[in-house]
Each structure stands twice: as structure tokens, then as C-alpha cells.
Amino acid sequence: MGKWMTIDNKRELIRKHAATPAMTQAQLAKWAKKEFRLRDPPARNPISDLLRNAGTIMKEAYGQGKRRKPLKVKAPALKRRLEDWIEKAEQRGLSFAIVQDMEKRAQLSPTSCAKAAMLSTK
């Protein structure tokens, strides 16, 4: 049993509301608890927030999958540089294991990844 609704769960709840607009927020909360196997039904305020922000949540840019909140990039320039470096590395036939290692480093510490990328291009 989960405690939180995932992004996919939120989208499914929004679709359920669109398909059956007569359901109250309390009914939607009970449905969500049963459908998503939640420990507790979502409170009325989160349901209200989901329905109010449905347009944003349904967009692909909001995120994917099992996360409960979308990822926010804190260093967009570094992310672009890393993506460019990975693309160039794959084009040169660099081992994918090394690329995966670089991605892990990026998640742990963006500065260590940037340093490693600079060293590997020298």
C-alpha cells in the first residue's frame, strides 16, 4: 500500500473526473484509495488542487511515471552540457557503462560530473 499518488495516478484521477463529472471530491478520494491501493484516501484539498491544475499535470513536461512530483532541473546549462557530452560519447562508441557511470555521478554531484567530463575530453 502506497502513501502518495504518483504522477500517473494523478493523471488517471483527472481522467476519471472528466469521464464522470458527477462524482464528488469525496467519492473521487474513495475511488483513488481503492484504485491506487493507498493507505489513506487523499484529503479534499489535494483532490481540489489536482482538478484545478489538471491542464498543467496532464502535460508531458510535468513528468512521467512513479514520481509524486515532477523533477526540477537546478542547473539547466550543466544538464545541456552533460546531454551533449553523452551524445558525443555515444557517437564515438564510448562504452555505455562509462556513460551510465557519468549519469550516476551527475545525480550525486553535478560538479564532479562536469570535472570528469572535462578531463575525458582533454
C-alpha positions in Angstrom: 0.0 0.0 0.0 1.3 3.4 -1.0 1.1 6.6 0.9 1.3 9.0 -2.1 -0.3 9.3 -5.5 2.2 9.1 -8.4 2.1 11.4 -11.4 0.4 8.6 -13.3 -2.2 8.2 -10.6 -2.9 11.9 -10.6 -3.5 11.8 -14.4 -5.7 8.8 -14.0 -7.8 10.6 -11.3 -8.1 13.6 -13.6 -9.3 11.4 -16.5 -11.8 9.7 -14.1 -13.2 13.1 -13.1 -13.5 14.0 -16.8 -15.3 10.8 -17.6 -17.7 11.0 -14.6 -18.0 14.7 -13.6 -20.9 13.9 -11.3 -18.5 12.3 -8.8 -17.9 14.5 -5.8 -14.4 15.0 -4.5 -15.1 12.7 -1.5 -16.2 10.0 -4.0 -13.1 10.6 -6.1 -10.9 10.3 -2.9 -12.6 6.9 -2.0 -12.1 5.7 -5.6 -8.5 6.8 -5.6 -7.8 4.9 -2.3 -9.2 1.7 -3.7 -7.9 2.1 -7.3 -4.3 3.1 -6.3 -4.2 1.0 -3.1 -3.4 4.0 -1.0 -3.1 3.7 2.8 -5.5 6.6 3.3 -7.8 8.4 0.9 -6.4 11.7 -0.3 -7.8 14.8 1.5 -10.3 17.1 -0.2 -7.7 19.9 -0.7 -5.2 17.8 -2.8 -8.1 16.5 -4.9 -9.3 20.1 -5.5 -5.7 21.1 -6.3 -5.3 18.3 -8.8 -8.5 19.2 -10.6 -7.7 22.9 -10.6 -4.2 22.2 -12.0 -5.3 19.5 -14.4 -4.1 21.3 -17.5 -0.5 21.5 -16.1 -0.5 18.0 -14.7 -1.7 16.4 -18.0 1.2 18.0 -20.0 4.1 15.7 -20.8 6.5 18.4 -19.4 5.1 17.8 -15.9 6.8 14.4 -15.7 6.4 10.7 -16.0 5.8 7.6 -14.0 6.2 6.7 -10.4 7.4 10.0 -9.0 5.0 12.0 -7.0 6.3 15.4 -8.1 8.0 16.5 -11.3 11.7 16.7 -11.4 13.1 20.2 -11.5 16.5 20.9 -13.1 18.6 23.1 -10.9 21.4 23.6 -13.4 19.9 23.6 -16.9 23.2 24.7 -18.5 25.1 21.8 -16.9 22.3 19.4 -17.9 22.6 20.5 -21.5 26.4 20.1 -21.4 26.1 16.7 -19.9 23.5 15.6 -22.5 25.7 16.9 -25.3 28.7 15.1 -23.9 26.8 11.8 -23.6 25.6 12.2 -27.2 29.2 12.8 -28.4 30.5 9.9 -26.3 27.9 7.5 -27.8 28.8 8.7 -31.3 32.4 7.9 -30.6 31.5 4.4 -29.5 32.3 5.0 -25.8 31.2 2.1 -23.6 27.7 2.6 -22.3 28.8 1.5 -18.9 31.0 4.6 -18.7 28.1 6.8 -19.8 25.9 5.3 -17.1 28.6 6.0 -14.6 28.7 9.6 -15.7 24.9 9.8 -15.3 25.1 8.4 -11.8 27.8 11.0 -11.0 25.6 13.7 -12.3 22.8 12.7 -10.0 25.2 12.5 -7.0 27.2 15.7 -7.7 26.8 17.9 -10.8 30.3 19.4 -10.2 32.1 16.1 -10.1 30.4 15.1 -13.3 31.4 18.3 -15.1 35.0 17.8 -13.9 35.1 14.2 -15.1 33.6 15.3 -18.5 36.2 18.0 -18.9 39.1 15.5 -18.1 37.8 12.9 -20.5 37.7 15.4 -23.4 41.4 16.5 -22.9 
